[in-house]
């Protein structure tokens, strides 16, 4: 067992013995259940939720470089509780924090990973003003809200420093923030801010690039978001040419596949989509991390006239982290044209 695997076995026992992707389908006895209605409240729900087992603050950005190239970045902070009690202080804390940062170009995909123990100030989330951090990676707001953020992170050969701002309302996913993930009722609380405008700089192996673009922030928390037989998911965020947004996902299980999503109008009004309203199918493969996997997809939402084919900016956008997955910017065309992000887990 290498050092990273040993650390994970000690710090994330639920994940180490997982039935499904990263332990998200394991039983959650003692943790808070996810039940309807969601009753979202802000700024309370921008912060950590003690009692729940897993949550994340997840930002992706689609960027145009002043050099004429396309880029994508990811900034993520995960909170994992090994016991349902409060975070507490000191190294006895039951909370583990994990950070992921990535920068994607047409030719390269850079990523980095950080771990921190709860209770010692190395990582966390707070309001007054809002801040999420792990070591020197940070997502900082100017007040208790998340409408105006400064986002920064760095790996050995890349870094970024971006400002993301929007006056748009937050978007609840699912039924007013209650997002069902399986036919047996697993669910999460889930909301997004998909309307950020972004500007800032990238540093790519010492080369600085000024960028502008759009960003999408997801906030999600649960205690058992997957069913025990679900092996992973494909999640899409699509930025449409008319200013609308689409979130769509499918969760792969040994018995069935579960679909869901949200159609988001240009003014931010969400329409939840039932499983039979979303179609997601692979249409093309590439060799990634030594094996073939789907990287091109068809996404259809017939009720809204959406039928698009997606392709990655970089097919090898593989996150070789402790729990590896694919994450990168995409382009799409068909009934609509635009760009977005794709995450694929469990491969």
N, C-alpha and C positions, 0 to 999 in steps of 0.2 A: 504494500500500500504506500503510495507516494505521500508527501507531506500535505498536499492539498486535500487528498482523499481522507487522510487521517483527521485533519481539522474538521472536515465536514461531518465525518462519522461522529465526532465528539459534540459538535455544536448544533447539528441539524439532524437529530435522530429520526424525526418523522420523515424527513426527505430521504435519508439514507435507506430506509426500509420501505420506500414508496411502492405502491401498486401502480400508480399512474404518474404522469409527468411531474417530477420534482416533488412528489409527495402530496400534490394537491387533491388527490382522490382518496387519501388515507382517512380513516375514521377520526372524528374531531371531538371525542368525548371530553366534556369539561369546558370546551370553548363556547363562546357566544354563538347562537344560531343566527342564520340570515333568514328573516321572515318578512313578508309584506305587511304593510307598506314600508317603503324605505325611510320616509320622514327625514330627508336630507336637511341639514342645517349648516349654515356658513357664518363665520369662518370655522366653526367647530370641526366640520368634516374634512377640512384641509389638513388637519393634524392626525396624529396616530390614534388608533382605536384599541385601547387595552381590552383584553378579553377575547379579541378575535385573533386567529392564528397567523394569517398572512395578509399583507397589503403592499401596495406599491404606488409610487409617484413616477410617472412614465412619460417622458417628453421625447417626441421625434420631430425633426425639422427637415423640410425640403428646401434646398438652398441653391441660389444662382450666384456663381462667382463672378467677380469683375473681370476674371480671366476668360470668361465665356464658357466655363465648365459647370456641370451639375454636381451637387454634393448632397449628402444626407448626414445628419448626426442623430445620436441617441443619448439620452441621459436618464438613468433609472436608479431609484433607490427602493430596495425591497426591505420590508420588515417581516421577520419570521419569529414567532414565539414558540418556545419549546414547552411552556406551561402557560395556563390561562391567567396567571396572576399579573400584578402590575410590573412595570419594567424595573422599578427599584433602583438602588444605587450599588456600585461596585461590581466586581466580576461574578458575583452570584446571580446577576440579572438573567432572567429566562429569555431575553430578547437578543436576536442576532440581526445585524444589519448587513446588507450586501449591496454594493454599487456596481453598475455597469455603465461604461461610456464607450461610444463608437463613433467613427468618422468613416464615411464611405465615399469613394470616388469611382469613376468608371473602371479603373484598373486595379484599385487596392481597397482593402477593408481593414481598418485599424480598430483595435478594441483593447480595453483594459478592465480590470476587475478589482474591487476592494472589499474587504471584510472588516467588520467591527463588532465588538461585544457591546451590548446595551449597558447602561448604568454608569459609564465612565466618561461620557461627553464626547466620544470619538465620532459619533454619528447620532442623528436624530432629526426631529421635526418640531418646530415651534411656531407660535404666532406672536404678533406684536413687535416688529413686523414678521410676516411669514418667512421661514427659512427651513429648507431641507438640506442636509449636508452629510458627507462622510469624508473624513480627513479634510483635504482642501478642495474637494469637489463641492459645489454649492449651487442651489437654486434659491435665489433670494427675491422677496417681494419688497415693495415700498411701503406696504401697510399690511393689515391682517389678511387681505385677499390675495388672489393670484392673477389679477388682471394685468399686472406689470411685473415682469420677472427679469432678473439677470441670471444667466445660466453659464456655468463654466466647469471644465474638467480637463484633465491632461493624462496622456499615457507616455510611454517612452519616446514615441516618434510622432505624436500628434497632440494637439490641444485646440480648444475653442473657447471663445468668450462672446456670448450673444445676449442681446436684449430682445425679449418677446413681450409684446403688449397688444391689448385689444379692449374695446369698450363693450364687446358682445356678451350676452348672458351665458352662464354655464349651461351645459346640455345634459340632462339626466338620460341615462341609457336604460333600456328595458322599460318597465312600467314605472315611470317616475323615479327611477334610480334602482329598482329591484330587477336585476338581470338574471334570468333563468338560464342554466347551463346544461340541463339534461331533462329527459322525460321523467326521471325519478325525482326531480325537484331540487337538485343542487343549484345554488344561486350565489350571487355576490351583490354587494352594493356598489354602484358604478356610475360615475359621472365624468364628463369630459369638458375641456375647453379646446375646441378644434379650430378657432378663428384667429390665432395669434399672427401678427405681422412681425417679422424678425429682421434684425440687422446685426452685424458684428464682424468678427474676424476668425479665420481658421489658421492654424499653424500646422503645416504638413511637412514633416522632416526638415524643419527650418525655413520653409517657404511660407510667407504670410499671404493670405487671400482674403480680401474684403467680400462679404456676402450679404445678400438679402433673400427673403423668402417667407415661408409660412411655417407654423409649428402647430402641433396637436399634443395636448396634455391629457392623459388618462389617470383617473384616481379610482382605485378598486380595492375593496377589502372583503374578506370572507373567512370562514373557518374550514370549509370543505367545498371549494368551487367546482370540483369535478366529481363525476361518478367513478366508482372504483374500476370500471372497465375502460374508461376513457384514457387514451394514450397520448393525446396532444391536440393541438389546434392550428388552424390557419386564421389569422386576424388581419383584416384590411381596413385601412383608413384612406379614403379617396377624397381628393379636393377637386370638385367639378368646375368647369369653366364658367358657369353662371354664378359661382359663389357658394353653391350648396356643398354639403358634405355627406359622406356615406360611411357608416361603420358597419362592417359585416364580418361574421366569423362562422366557422364550422368546427365542431368538436368531434374528433374521431374516436369511436368506441368499437369494441370487438363485436358488439351486437347491432349497433346502429350509429348513424352520424346525426348530430344535432346542429341545426342552423339557427341563426338569429341575426339581428342587426337593427339599425336605426337610420331612417331617411331624415336628413337635417336640412331644412329649407335655408335659403340665403339669410333670412332674418333670425335664424337660430331655432325656429320651431321644430321640435322633433316628432317624428311619427314612428313608434315602435313597429318592428316587423316580426310577424309570426314565423315559425320554422318553415312553413310551406310557401312563404313569400320570398325566400332567399335561395338562390342556386349558386353553388361554388364548385367548380370542377377543374382538375389539372388538364393542361393542354400541351405542356412542354417540359422536358427534363434537362438537367445539366449535371455534370460531375461536380460534387461538392464534398470536400473533406474525404475523398477517396471512395465515394459511392454515388450512384445516381439518385437524384431526388427531384421532385417537381419544383420548378421555379417560375413557370408561366401558368396563368390561371384565367378562366372565364368566370366572371361574376355577373349574375343576372338578378334583377329585381323587376319582374314583368309589370307589376302594378304601376311603377313609376317610369317605365320605358327604358330602364337601364339594362344594357347588354354590352359589356366591355371585355376586352382581352388585355391582360396585364403582362408586362415584361420587366425584369429587374434592371436597374442601372448597372449592377454588378452581380452576376449570378453566384459569385462565391462570397456572399456577405454572411459568412459563418462566424458565429460567436463561440469560439472554443473555450468557453468558460466552464465553471464547475458543473453546471447543468447546461450543456450546449444547446444552441438553437440557431435558427436562421433569422436575420433581421436586416432589412435594407430598404432603400427607396425604390419605387417602381414608377413606370409610366403606363398609361392605358389609353386605348382608343376603341372606337366602335360607335355606339349610340352617343357616347360622351367622350371627350378627351380631357386628359389632365394627368396629374401625378399624385402619388400617395406613398404609403408605407405598408409593408407586409412583414408579419412575424409568423414563423412556423416553428412549432415545438414538437418534441417527441419523435424526431427523426434520427 
